[in-house]
Amino acid sequence: KGDNVAFLMSNCPEYIFCEYALAKIGCPRIPLAVLLGSDDHIYMMNLTECKILIYHEKMAERIMEMIPQLKTVTTFICVGENLEAVSDGHYHLQSLINEYPPNPAPVEIEPKDLIAIYFTGGTTGKPKGVMLSHRTFVNTVFAETMEFDIAWKEVFAYIAPLTHGGGALLLPVLLRKGRCVILDHFDPLLFLQSVEKEKITSTFLVPTMIYVLLDFPKLKKYNTSSLSNVIYGASAIAPERLKQALNTFGPIFTQLFGQTEAPMALSALTKEAHIVSDPDREKEIFSSAGRPTLHTQIKLIDEKGNLVKQGESGEVVVRCSNMMDGYYKNPQVTAETIIDGWLHTGDIARQDEEGFIYIVDRKKDMIVSGGFNIFPREIEDVLFEFPGVKGAAVIGVPNEKWGEEVKALIVLQDGITANEKEVIAFVKERKGSLMAPKTIEFRDQIPLTNLGKIDKKRIRAEYWEGKDRMV
């Protein structure tokens, strides 16, 4: 009990077996996002002093490269069909399952015990470990069961990473005698074939996936009539594309808004709330994040901590039953984030007279691209390692498919030249494809505030001008 265990795995049933086995014996899990670079994975495992790493055989080459830099991991468990591919000294999960009876020693689990440490980007350049307890996890399951219209005997397709948001929706389905269909990646053809073959009734998608499905030329060839509930979230959806989705699939959509620090459901837009007769009001509702969930109190405050007037913008602060216990080994940032029992989300929103919440901007310097949180500071630090860079600023700019995409503004030293492709490749090699900028803009100078800091607000305004929201 208490040993931290890391995962580097794509979606597969074995991940679920391991996740729940660890929860039962009191070992916190540290899920590693496959799209991140190895440097981040090494940092996360070393910070949390992981004893064990469970990985899929597809990740074996990356694991072997990381091992010399792992300070505390002593046990490696490989998941895969090919026993011969398991490295010397590493265990094979399926062999362990076959060799040992399923009789774990009884372990006393307290609600306050950690069940997981999920990493999210850091404004200081290093990812922060969000500590989630068994209490947090159980209350998340309660909230999802109440708010997401999960029916009895659902056939739920899991496409989003089980190591993150996707996995949180397993238990609500199983508790209602549902069936879980695990897909190891998102592909529109694979998804549509699975819906037709397995009679999928429900799934969780990020807006980018919905866009891809809507634009897929063979969409009409597949029978999707079994779908009755498509839960979506993790990033803002374009109202016009949401309307297109409703016209294509019917009124089967449920939206969620949350964050790693308070998983999944701070607010929700129910299926019924998506049905609006007035076109002008419909457009407003479709740009909202729904209403606060039953277990969540939400306030909007100004910079002095005072409540803003209805209709005015303020930071979203919440108090709920599934809040994190803090950031791992980071009491200072924890104290700055949880104040008097209220979690400061960093999202800027307004609330209308019917209680609908509209996220309009971010207080935090964060980008959400395709449902993944990206903190610019982490990328900027890498850009300054590129030869000849004397100034760098990373922002999120509008992208029809991803919601936001990463853009870097760079100032080079006199006499130095560089091209966009080599800079992007430089970041990708060090931080992974998720963090790599999609575009680079070379400038003579980057706008600064009166205090000499990079004026991100002014830079972002150039690209978000004319938009209803800055996210």
TISE-576844 format. One record per atom (N, C-alpha, C): x, y, z; residue in three letters. Coordinates in pm, whole numbers, plus 50000, padded with zeros to 5 digits. Each point is the difference from the previous one (the first is absolute). Last residue first. Layout:
<recs>
XYZALA ...
</recs>
This chain:
<recs>
488485316647370VAL 500414986150017VAL 499304991649895VAL 499165046850096MET 501454999649974MET 500564985950022MET 494925020249827ARG 500764995650117ARG 501434998249961ARG 496955017249687ASP 499185002150119ASP 500724996250128ASP 502535018449548LYS 499434987750056LYS 499195003450125LYS 502645032049739GLY 498714996949937GLY 499354987450053GLY 505195003050060GLU 499165011749974GLU 498714995849928GLU 504024973750147TRP 498644997150046TRP 499035011449974TRP 504755001249896TYR 499494987949934TYR 498564996850038TYR 502465037650180GLU 500225000849855GLU 499314988449928GLU 500195002250478ALA 498925008049942ALA 500135001049848ALA 503374979250271ARG 498864991449971ARG 498885007649931ARG 503795024350146ILE 500354991049890ILE 498804991549960ILE 499585028150375ARG 500065007849876ARG 500304991149879ARG 500094980450427LYS 498645004449970LYS 499945007649868LYS 504194986350184LYS 499264989149937LYS 498585004349958LYS 504655024550109ASP 498595003850003ASP 499184989549925ASP 504904999450282ILE 499384997349872ILE 498505002350010ILE 503015028350331LYS 499654986149978LYS 499384998249863LYS 501405042350213GLY 501054992849930GLY 499734985249981GLY 497205036350191LEU 500944994450098LEU 501104991849934LEU 496425019649754ASN 500745011150060ASN 501044995250102ASN 498834964549627THR 499175008650083THR 500865011550054THR 501064975049521LEU 500194999150145LEU 499025009150071LEU 500904973249478PRO 499405010650083PRO 500174997350150PRO 503534983149630ILE 498754995050057ILE 499445010750092ILE 503455000649534GLN 499835002050144GLN 498654994550043GLN 501694992149567ASP 501125008350043ASP 499935002750149ASP 497954954349776ARG 499755014350014ARG 501275007350042ARG 497654949549801PHE 501235007150036PHE 499735015049999PHE 496874954050070GLU 500055013149937GLU 501255007350050GLU 497714946549955ILE 501005009050060ILE 499965013249924ILE 496504953550090THR 500565010749917THR 501005008250080THR 498154961550188LYS 499554997149864LYS 500535010449902LYS 502314982850483PRO 499215010249932PRO 499594995549861PRO 500904964650402ALA 500695006849890ALA 499115010649936ALA 498784968050359MET 500515013150040MET 500585008149883MET 498294955049941LEU 498945007950062LEU 500455014350027LEU 503024965949839SER 499185006449896SER 498915008950059SER 504624992250279GLY 498964991749940GLY 499125008049906GLY 504075014550251LYS 498755000650076LYS 498884991449942LYS 504595003349817ARG 500195001550144ARG 498704999150080ARG 500194997549517GLU 500964989950047GLU 500105000250152GLU 497405033049780LYS 499364986949996LYS 500904989150055LYS 501675044249943VAL 499094999050115VAL 499384986150006VAL 502765008749632PHE 500815001350122PHE 499134998350125PHE 497975002549572ALA 500614986850022ALA 500824999850130ALA 498195041249858ILE 498924991050042ILE 500574986150033ILE 502975031049816VAL 499645004050137VAL 498914990850055VAL 501354994549553GLU 501044995250091GLU 499715004050145GLU 497035014249651LYS 500014985550014LYS 501024995250102LYS 499675047049875GLU 498904995250083GLU 500104985150028GLU 504525027149905ASN 498734998349931ASN 499004993050090ASN 504615035450049ALA 499404986950031ALA 498724998749920ALA 504815034250103THR 498824996349921THR 499514986150043THR 503355045050185ILE 499584985950009ILE 498774997749913ILE 502105043550077GLY 500874991649918GLY 499644985349999GLY 498375028350411ASP 500475005949874ASP 500934990549927ASP 496404977950323GLN 501135009050015GLN 500465005049863GLN 494864985650066LEU 501344994249987LEU 501075010650024LEU 494554990450141VAL 500965010349959VAL 501394993750000VAL 494564980149978ILE 501424998850033ILE 500765012249948ILE 494814975050120LEU 500645012049945LEU 501445000150048LEU 496054959049943ALA 501165005950067ALA 500475012349924ALA 495294966250079LYS 500775008849911LYS 501145006250079LYS 495974957750028VAL 501175006550059VAL 500745008049894VAL 494554990450006GLU 501274993649964GLU 501155008250057GLU 494274990550083GLU 501175008650005GLU 501204992249951GLU 495844982249889GLY 499555010250094GLY 501075010750014GLY 500134961849694TRP 500514997350134TRP 499495009850105TRP 498625002949530LYS 499954985950037LYS 500344997850146LYS 500095043949804GLU 498664994649982GLU 499894985650048GLU 503205038750198ASN 500134989349902ASN 498664992949990ASN 502645047750242PRO 498844992149958PRO 500354989649895PRO 503755013550355VAL 499265007449899VAL 498854991349950VAL 503745004950445GLY 499034991949928GLY 499245008849903GLY 505295007050179ILE 498595002950025ILE 499134989649929ILE 505505015350153VAL 499114989649948VAL 498585003250041VAL 505205025049934ALA 498695000550064ALA 499114989749933ALA 505615019050032ALA 498994990249959ALA 498725002050079ALA 505585018749877GLY 498675003150051GLY 498994990049948GLY 504624996349900LYS 500155009450112LYS 498655004550058LYS 502634958449682VAL 498725005950044VAL 500255009250118VAL 503424972249772GLY 499735013149942GLY 498705006450041GLY 500594946950042PRO 501105009449974PRO 499535013149937PRO 496944971050335PHE 500334999549857PHE 501065010649970PHE 497924995250428GLU 501154991249982GLU 500424999149853GLU 496135023750145PHE 501205007750035PHE 501274991549993PHE 495744980049927LEU 500345009049889LEU 501265008050030LEU 498114972750339VAL 500704992249898VAL 500445008849884VAL 497415019550341ASP 501304996050055ASP 500824992149899ASP 495555011549892GLU 500905011549991GLU 501394996650053GLU 496504968650044ILE 500495000749862ILE 501015011449985ILE 497854994550415GLU 500784987949974GLU 500625000249861GLU 496985034550132ARG 501335001550061ARG 500894987849971ARG 495265002349864PRO 501025005849913PRO 501405000550059PRO 496114963350098PHE 500445012450062PHE 501195005749922PHE 495524965449908ILE 501395003049967ILE 500375013350064ILE 495894957949987ASN 500495012450059ASN 501495001649972ASN 496044972749707PHE 501194998850084PHE 500435013750050PHE 496314991749690GLY 499674994450131GLY 501184998450093GLY 500255019749557GLY 499474986549984GLY 499704993250131GLY 502435040950100SER 500004995949859SER 499554985549990SER 500565045250347VAL 499314987149993VAL 499864996349854VAL 503325034050330ILE 499404997249870ILE 499304986550011ILE 501825041550370MET 499824986149960MET 499324999249864MET 501395032950412ASP 500665000249869ASP 499984985749944ASP 496265021050350LYS 501264992649989LYS 500535001049858LYS 495915018750081LYS 500945007750082LYS 501374993549993LYS 496094997249615ARG 500734993150106ARG 500905009750074ARG 494945002549710ASP 501445002249993ASP 500654991550110ASP 495274998649911VAL 500365009949899VAL 501525001949986VAL 495644965550176ILE 501445002050015ILE 500465009349888ILE 495094993350239TYR 500675002049871TYR 501485002850026TYR 495174978050253ILE 501355005450014ILE 500675000749863ILE 494624999350218PHE 500964994649904PHE 501335007550009PHE 495805009750249GLY 501044992050063GLY 501024994049905GLY 496205031549927GLU 499524986250013GLU 501074990750057GLU 500825046649908GLU 498944999450101GLU 499434986050018GLU 505115004049830ASP 498775007349968ASP 498924997550106ASP 505675001950003GLN 498844991450025GLN 498735007949973GLN 505774998649866ARG 498855007750045ARG 498834990450016ARG 505814994950014ALA 498674997049947ALA 499005010550043ALA 505554979749996ILE 499205012250011ILE 498654997649931ILE 504024966750245ASP 499115002849887ASP 499205012650027ASP 503014979550318GLY 500745007349897GLY 499195002649876GLY 498914977650447THR 500214992249877THR 500885007049898THR 499364997150555HIS 500065010649898HIS 500424993549868HIS 497514980850467LEU 500984997449895LEU 499915010949895LEU 498744999350551TRP 499515002149863TRP 501144998149900TRP 500374998850492GLY 499174988849956GLY 499465001349859GLY 502965032850199ASP 498804998950086ASP 499054989249949ASP 503405003449659ILE 499975010950099ILE 498694999350075ILE 503394973449621ILE 498874997250090ILE 500055010150115ILE 503225006349671THR 498904994749920THR 498764997050083THR 504265015150176GLU 499565010449907GLU 498764995849923GLU 502164969750294ALA 499425010950080ALA 499495011349912ALA 502284964349793THR 498754995150058THR 499295011150076THR 504295007949839VAL 499015001349893VAL 498644994750048VAL 503534995750308GLN 499805014149967GLN 498935001949893GLN 501494956150144PRO 499045006650090PRO 499745014549964PRO 501964955449776ASN 499965013949956ASN 498995007850085ASN 500934950449965LYS 501245006750040LYS 500055014649955LYS 495954979549793TYR 501004991550064TYR 501315007550024TYR 495055022649991TYR 501044996449905TYR 501134992850073TYR 494694998550167GLY 501105009449983GLY 500964995049893GLY 495824979350118ASP 500595002350131ASP 501165009949995ASP 495504998749660MET 501314994050026MET 500445002850144MET 494744997749884MET 501145008849978MET 501304992750033MET 494974988449999ASN 501074992149938ASN 501215008749964ASN 495815015650202SER 500354988250078SER 501154992149941SER 499375055149955CYS 499274987949963CYS 500564988050075CYS 500315056649867ARG 500114991550116ARG 499134987749973ARG 502525043949695VAL 499014989450028VAL 500284993350133VAL 500845045849633VAL 500514993050118VAL 498924990350046VAL 501305032849546VAL 499194989250053VAL 500714993950120VAL 500445052349815GLU 500634986950006GLU 499064989850063GLU 497865040849725GLY 500824998250119GLY 500634986349999GLY 496465038649709SER 500984989249998SER 500814999750129SER 494665016349928GLU 501385004649989GLU 500974988250009GLU 495274994450045GLY 500295004149864GLY 501405005249980GLY 498025003050483GLN 499514990549900GLN 500245005649860GLN 503325016950373LYS 498575000949974LYS 499624990149891LYS 504184989450325VAL 499655009249891VAL 498495000349983VAL 503064989650459LEU 499084994749900LEU 499725010549893LEU 504705000950267ASN 498595003750016ASN 499154993649890ASN 504944999250059GLY 499274989450067GLY 498535002950023GLY 503485025649756LYS 500065002350144LYS 499244989450080LYS 500135000949520GLU 501384998250045GLU 500175002450150GLU 495164984149845ASP 500955009049936ASP 501384998050063ASP 495964961249951ILE 500575010750082ILE 500945008949919ILE 495864958750008LEU 500835007749909LEU 500485012350075LEU 498234947350154LYS 499955014650014LYS 500875006249891LYS 497444948950139ILE 500855008249913ILE 499775014750031ILE 499244945550199GLN 499705014250019GLN 500975008049914GLN 498224945749975THR 500975010749981THR 499415013750031THR 497934954449968HIS 500954999750112HIS 500975011849998HIS 496554993449659LEU 499344999750131LEU 500995001350115LEU 501445022249536THR 499474986950037THR 499515000350145THR 500105043649662PRO 500754992750102PRO 499344986650032PRO 499095018049509ARG 499755004950136ARG 500834992250101ARG 501355008949461GLY 498924994450079GLY 499845006650136GLY 503055013849655ALA 500524987850062ALA 498944993850090ALA 499435032649528SER 500144999550147SER 500644986950044SER 498595014549550SER 501335005150035SER 500264999550150SER 495824986749810PHE 501014991349938PHE 501435004950027PHE 496235025950141ILE 500104987650079ILE 501124991149947ILE 498985039149754GLU 500595003150131GLU 500244987350081GLU 497744996349591LYS 501415003149977LYS 500725003350130LYS 495344993150016GLU 500704987549970GLU 501495002649981GLU 497085036350045ARG 500314993950129ARG 500774986949980ARG 498495021449615ASP 501005008650066ASP 500414994050135ASP 496554978149750PRO 501324999049937PRO 501085008350068PRO 495634976050231ASP 500375013349949ASP 501414999749943ASP 498244960350199SER 499175003849885SER 500405013549940SER 502784959050262VAL 499605014050020VAL 499255004749876VAL 502684955950247ILE 498815002249916ILE 499435013750031ILE 503714981250237HIS 500435002349862HIS 498825003049907HIS 499504987450462ALA 500395014149987ALA 500505003449860ALA 498874955150123GLU 498805008349990GLU 500355014749977GLU 503464968950079LYS 499414997849868LYS 498795009249980LYS 503505018850348THR 499274987549981THR 499484998749857THR 504225024750235LEU 498915004149911LEU 499284987249959LEU 503365014150445ALA 499594991149892ALA 498875006549921ALA 504415008250400SER 498725004049941SER 499684990549886SER 503454988950278LEU 499655012050077LEU 498705005849948LEU 502654953649909ALA 498655005449999ALA 499775011650097ALA 504454973649867MET 498874997249911MET 498815009550010MET 504054998350383PRO 499784992749875PRO 498575000049946PRO 503405031250263ALA 498634996450043ALA 499384992649883ALA 504455012149953GLU 499935003050144GLU 498634997250060GLU 500854996249530THR 500674989250071THR 499885002050151THR 496115021649730GLN 501455000749984GLN 500624989050086GLN 494945015449735GLY 500704997450125GLY 501495002049978GLY 494784996349740PHE 501105009450022PHE 500624996950135PHE 496474975349594LEU 500555001350135LEU 501095010849999LEU 495314982349685GLN 501305006750015GLN 500445000150145GLN 496694970049642THR 500135004650138THR 501385006050016THR 496294982349572PHE 501285005050050PHE 499895005350143PHE 496764982549645ILE 500584989450084ILE 501275004750071ILE 496135013749634PRO 500235006450131PRO 500554990150102PRO 501024993549460GLY 498835001650085GLY 500375005950136GLY 502854991649598PHE 499814988450088PHE 498745000750086PHE 501105034749670THR 500484987549941THR 499644987950084THR 499055044950138ASN 499224997449879ASN 500374986549938ASN 502465015150370LEU 498644997150042LEU 499124996649880LEU 504395014349915ALA 500024986750063ALA 498594995950043ALA 500635043549832GLN 500144990349892GLN 499964985850056GLN 500115034950306LYS 498694999549935LYS 500014989849886LYS 504055008450213LEU 499114992950090LEU 498614998749938LEU 503135026249779ARG 500294985849980ARG 499164991350094ARG 499705047050034GLU 499474996049869GLU 500244985249972GLU 501785019950404PRO 498544998649999PRO 499424995349867PRO 504884986750191ALA 499465010849919ALA 498484998449989ALA 502964983050428ILE 499494995549870ILE 499445012149926ILE 503984991750412ALA 498815007049952ALA 499594994749863ALA 502494966850339SER 500335012749936SER 498725006049946SER 499794962050278ALA 501465001550005ALA 500505012249925ALA 495254970049906GLY 500605010350085GLY 501495000249983GLY 495004968249913TYR 501145007049940TYR 500495010850095TYR 496544952949917ILE 500535009450099ILE 501225006849938ILE 495594973549798VAL 501395003349972VAL 500435010850098VAL 495744963149934ASN 500635009850090ASN 501475001649963ASN 496994970949763SER 498985007750072SER 500605010550092SER 500954962649552LEU 500565010450087LEU 498885008050065LEU 499284966049663SER 500064995050137SER 500505010650098SER 499755006249517SER 498745002350070SER 500014994950144SER 503245001749606THR 500365005250132THR 498765002150087THR 501974974749522ASN 498815001350084ASN 500435004350140ASN 502525010049508TYR 499984991750120TYR 498775003250085TYR 501265022949591LYS 499954985949963LYS 499854990850121LYS 500615048950005LYS 498614995949976LYS 499884985049969LYS 504375021250063LEU 499195000050122LEU 498624993949977LEU 504125008149711LYS 499214987750001LYS 499064999150121LYS 503115037549917PRO 499164998349880PRO 499094987750003PRO 501745032050414PHE 500404987249941PHE 499074996749882PHE 499775038150314ASP 500645002449870ASP 500384987049928ASP 498005000350438LEU 499105007749915LEU 500555001749859LEU 502724979250330LEU 498874991549961LEU 499065007349905LEU 503555024450184VAL 500534990049906VAL 498874990949952VAL 499015031350339TYR 500235006649872TYR 500454990049894TYR 499574984750441ILE 498685002549942ILE 500165006549862ILE 503864994050256MET 499524987249947MET 498645001649933MET 501835037350223THR 500764997049879THR 499534987049935THR 498235013650430PRO 499435006549882PRO 500734996949869PRO 500204962750370VAL 500385014150007VAL 499495006649872VAL 497714955750241LEU 500825005549892LEU 500445014250036LEU 497504950650196PHE 500535013150039PHE 500975004749892PHE 495374964750010THR 501445001749989THR 500395013750055THR 495564960149902SER 500545012150063SER 501525000449983SER 497184965249813THR 498955009350042THR 500565013350052THR 501454956349643ILE 500435009550101ILE 498875009750033ILE 500524955949727LYS 498795007550041LYS 500345009450117LYS 503064971849733GLU 499774997550142GLU 498735006550053GLU 501295004349531LYS 500174985950036LYS 499594997250144LYS 499905045149830GLU 499074991549926GLU 500064985550047GLU 503055031150184VAL 498635003950037VAL 498994990649934VAL 504514995149879SER 499744994850134SER 498585003350046SER 501555017849591GLN 499854985449988GLN 499654993850135GLN 501035045549995LEU 498714997649937LEU 499744985049981LEU 504225013250174PHE 498925003650092PHE 498644996649941PHE 503834994349729LEU 499964990150108LEU 498845002850095LEU 500805032049668LEU 499504987649940LEU 499864989150107LEU 501895041950127PRO 498575000949970PRO 499424987249942PRO 503925002350359ASP 500015000249854ASP 498525000049960ASP 503235000850480PHE 498845005349928PHE 500285000149851PHE 501924963950382HIS 500255013149941HIS 498735004749930HIS 500144958950243ASP 501315005050043ASP 500385013349936ASP 495204977050174LEU 500705002749875LEU 501335006650034LEU 495884969550266ILE 501265007550009ILE 500625001449861ILE 495014991750257VAL 500694996749876VAL 501255008949992VAL 496324981950401CYS 501045009649960CYS 500734994949875CYS 494874994750264ARG 501094993049934ARG 500985010349945ARG 496165000250439GLY 500335003249862GLY 501154991549948GLY 497405005050444LYS 500004987849920LYS 500295002649853LYS 500295032450361ARG 498654998849943ARG 499934988749898ARG 504055010350221LEU 499054999350111LEU 498554999149953LEU 503575006149687LEU 500004986550055LEU 498984998550113LEU 500645043049809VAL 499404990849902VAL 499904985950058VAL 502145033850257PRO 498575002949987PRO 499294990649901PRO 504784995850048LEU 499224994850112LEU 498515003549991LEU 503185016749667LEU 499834985550000LEU 499024995350108LEU 501805045649888LEU 498624996549965LEU 499764984949998LEU 504295021750080ALA 499115003850109ALA 498554996049974ALA 503604994549676GLY 499934989750103GLY 499055003350112GLY 500955031349640GLY 499214988549958GLY 499804989850110GLY 502865039850053GLY 498565001850013GLY 499174987749968GLY 504894987650043HIS 499555013350041HIS 498475000350006HIS 502444961249871THR 500895005250104THR 499575013650050THR 497884978049634LEU 499544994750129LEU 500865005150114LEU 499215025449515PRO 500934992350083PRO 499404995550134PRO 496645006249591ALA 500935009250067ALA 500894991850094ALA 496664975949804ILE 500955004249896ILE 501035009450059ILE 495764963350125TYR 501075007750063TYR 501095002749897TYR 494414986450011ALA 501264999349927ALA 501015009450064ALA 495344972450181PHE 500795012550000PHE 501324997849927PHE 494834981450093VAL 501164994449931VAL 500885012149968VAL 496044992550404GLU 500665007549893GLU 501054991149933GLU 496664991050378LYS 500474991449891LYS 500485008049878LYS 497425030750318TRP 500274986050028TRP 500394992949871TRP 501045052350011ALA 498854991150015ALA 500434985950039ALA 501775053750044ILE 500504986549970ILE 498904990050034ILE 500375051650018ASP 498934992149940ASP 500484986149956ASP 502425036550244PHE 500304996849861PHE 499004990849933PHE 500165017150479GLU 499935011049905GLU 500074996049852GLU 500204969950405MET 498845008950013MET 499845009349880MET 503724970650028THR 498804991849995THR 498755008850005THR 504235020350055GLU 499814995649861GLU 498694992049986GLU 501315013650434ALA 499615011549918ALA 499724995949856ALA 501664967350303PHE 498645004050036PHE 499515011349907PHE 504484986849955VAL 499104989849947VAL 498555003550031VAL 503285027050190THR 499965002249855THR 499044990149935THR 500924994850454ASN 499075011049977ASN 499935003949853ASN 503094966750128VAL 498644995250025VAL 498985011049973VAL 504585011449972PHE 499614991149891PHE 498564995250017PHE 501985027150338THR 499825007549876THR 499444991149890THR 501224979350405ARG 498805008550017ARG 499695007649871ARG 503994976050023HIS 498874991049977HIS 498685007750016HIS 503955031849870SER 499794989650101SER 498884990649958SER 503805034049741LEU 498604996350009LEU 499854988350097LEU 503755041149831MET 499744988650089MET 498494997750014MET 503475022449614VAL 498735002050069VAL 499684987550082VAL 504695023349794GLY 499314987550030GLY 498755002550082GLY 502885030849619LYS 499574999050139LYS 499234987050019LYS 504105018449631PRO 498654995050025PRO 499724998850150PRO 503435036849806LYS 500014986050040LYS 498554995550025LYS 500995045149873GLY 500804992049907GLY 500054985350035GLY 497455036150215THR 501425002250026THR 500894991549911THR 495234997449998THR 500335013549956THR 501485003150023THR 497954949649905GLY 500345009650105GLY 500365013649945GLY 496794951649870GLY 501095009149969GLY 500245010250111GLY 498074952750134THR 499515010449911THR 501135009949982THR 499114945950204PHE 500825011849972PHE 499325009249901PHE 498394963050397TYR 499885003449859TYR 500785012849973TYR 499544958650381ILE 500635013249981ILE 499995002549850ILE 496964965350359ALA 500735003449877ALA 500675013750013ALA 497674977550357ILE 499744989949899ILE 500815002849874ILE 500415012950564LEU 500115003649859LEU 499694988149912LEU 497845008250497ASP 501154993949933ASP 500025003949852ASP 496445010950320LYS 501055010149977LYS 501224994349928LYS 496214972450133PRO 499595009749897PRO 501095010149966PRO 501534951750176GLU 499295011450057GLU 499605009749888GLU 501294944250049ILE 500075012349920ILE 499155010850066ILE 502574949750115GLU 499055010050049GLU 500205012949920GLU 500924947149851VAL 500655012850031VAL 498935010050042VAL 500934942649906PRO 499095011150034PRO 500785012450042PRO 501964964449641ALA 499905001550146ALA 499085011750032ALA 499284973549539PRO 500885009950063PRO 499805000450151PRO 498964965249601ASN 499645001450142ASN 500925010250068ASN 499554974149533PRO 499465013650021PRO 499525002150142PRO 504204967049823PRO 498545000150021PRO 499515014250029PRO 504434988149692TYR 499575002950137TYR 498484999950011TYR 502514991849585GLU 500774993250103GLU 499435001550141GLU 498245021549595ASN 499834985449991ASN 500664992650117ASN 500495047149958ILE 498584997050024ILE 499784984950003ILE 504275015749882LEU 499755001850143LEU 498564996550035LEU 501205000449549SER 500604988450068SER 499785000850151SER 498645036249729GLN 499124988449979GLN 500554987550069GLN 502645040050016LEU 498765000950076LEU 499144987449986LEU 505355002949992HIS 498964999849897HIS 498654999050070HIS 505205020350160TYR 498914990350013TYR 499055001249881TYR 505515010850018HIS 498675005850007HIS 498964988850013HIS 504744992249943GLY 499795006350129GLY 498645006550016GLY 501654994049510ASP 500564992450113ASP 499795007850130ASP 496525009549607SER 501435001850027SER 500444991850121SER 495944988949647VAL 500215005650134VAL 501505000550030VAL 497904980349605ALA 500385014249987ALA 500295006550135ALA 498384954749939GLU 501425000949962GLU 500475014449991GLU 495414988850082LEU 500824997750118LEU 501485001749970LEU 495485019849766ASN 501274993649964ASN 500924998950121ASN 495655021550009GLU 499804986049962GLU 501324992649981GLU 499265042450352GLY 500024997049857GLY 499854985249974GLY 501675038150400VAL 498704994849958VAL 500064997249851VAL 503795005450434CYS 499645002049859CYS 498654993449971CYS 502955020650444ILE 499034989849959ILE 499535003349859ILE 504175011850392PHE 499405003249871PHE 499104988549957PHE 502815022550462THR 499214989049944THR 499315004649872THR 502715029150264THR 500774987650009THR 499294988249936THR 500255058350041VAL 499264988749945VAL 500894987650001VAL 501445045050135THR 499384991750104THR 499264987749947THR 502515034449734LYS 500724999050126LYS 499424989750097LYS 500485008949440LEU 498984997850103LEU 500684996650132LEU 502255006649572GLN 499715012550070GLN 498924998550108GLN 501534963849704PRO 501195005350069PRO 499735012750082PRO 496364979549734ILE 500424992850121ILE 501245005950068ILE 497755012649564MET 499785007850122MET 500654993850124MET 500054979049563GLU 500755012649991GLU 499905008050130GLU 497474960549951MET 501414996550011MET 500885012649994MET 495335004749931ILE 500304996550139ILE 501504997350017ILE 498305007549567ARG 500065012450078ARG 500394997150144ARG 499254963249720GLU 501215007149959GLU 500185012950080GLU 496024973950065ALA 501214993950055ALA 501275007749964ALA 495015005249906MET 500815010750059MET 501384995050044MET 496584971349820LYS 500245010049895LYS 500915011250050LYS 498384965850295GLU 501164995749921GLU 500325009849886GLU 497725018050451HIS 499594991449888HIS 501224996949914HIS 500145010850546TYR 500025005949866TYR 499554989949895TYR 500855014650563ILE 499294990449916ILE 499865006349861ILE 503245007350463LEU 499515005549874LEU 499374988749920LEU 501635013050552ILE 499624990549895ILE 499545007749876ILE 501425022550395LYS 500724987450021LYS 499834990649880LYS 499865057250068CYS 499314987749959CYS 500894987950024CYS 500105050750119GLU 500774988650055GLU 499314986749970GLU 498905046849862THR 499074992350083THR 500664987450058THR 502525029349715LEU 499385008550102LEU 499144991950096LEU 501914978249625ASN 501005003250102ASN 499405008550112ASN 497314989349626MET 500304987950078MET 501025002850110MET 498875035249703MET 498834996150078MET 500294987850088MET 503355015349693TYR 499795009850108TYR 498864995550092TYR 500764974949610ILE 501084997950097ILE 499825009350121ILE 497085005949636HIS 499724987350069HIS 501044997450109HIS 500665037049717ASP 498905002350094ASP 499694987450079ASP 503194996449661ASP 500525008550107ASP 498945002850106ASP 498904976449594SER 500614991850105SER 500545008450116SER 495855018949704GLY 501364995549978GLY 500574992550120GLY 494615001349862LEU 501055008350058LEU 501384994149970LEU 495794978949880LEU 500445010349905LEU 501085009250057LEU 497804964550255VAL 500844994249895VAL 500585010949909VAL 498725005850526ALA 499385002149869ALA 500964995549890ALA 499664981150511LEU 500865008049914LEU 499365001149862LEU 498364988950546PRO 499844997649858PRO 500875009749919PRO 500034979150505ILE 500465012149932ILE 499904997349851ILE 497764978550498ARG 500464998649862ARG 500435013649945ARG 499664976050526PRO 499625010849908PRO 500604997649861PRO 498644962550376CYS 501175005649929CYS 499565011049905CYS 497324968150297GLY 500465012650057GLY 501265005849939GLY 497094959749899ILE 501084997450096ILE 500665012950052ILE 496335000949686LYS 499574990750104LYS 501094997650104LYS 500805026449611ALA 499105007150091ALA 499634991050118ALA 502524980849656LEU 500805009350080LEU 499135007650100LEU 497844972049692ALA 500794991950094ALA 500825009050092ALA 497635019749648TYR 499124996550112TYR 500714991050101TYR 502385013849611GLU 499535011950070GLU 499184996250123GLU 501484965849700CYS 501075005450086CYS 499515011750084CYS 497074980949680PHE 500304990250104PHE 501005005750100PHE 499115025649619ILE 498905000450097ILE 500254990250115ILE 502995000249636TYR 500145012350077TYR 498935000750110TYR 499864964849688GLU 500984998050107GLU 500225012650083GLU 497194999449603PRO 499374994950122PRO 500984998650116PRO 501005037949643CYS 499914985549992CYS 499364994950129CYS 502145048649747ASN 498784993550048ASN 500044985049978ASN 504735022250054SER 498845004149923SER 498794992350051SER 504525012150300MET 499194990349926MET 498955007049916MET 503625005050412LEU 500185005549865LEU 499354990149905LEU 500065011350572PHE 499494993049882PHE 500455007349875PHE 501584995350568ALA 499785007549877ALA 499484991049889ALA 500015001250572VAL 500164991649882VAL 499655008249876VAL 501345003250574ASN 499495006749881ASN 500354991949875ASN 499144984750536ASP 500975000749890ASP 499355006549879ASP 497494990650403GLY 500725012649997GLY 501075000949893GLY 498574952250191LYS 499165012050000LYS 500875012550000LYS 
</recs>
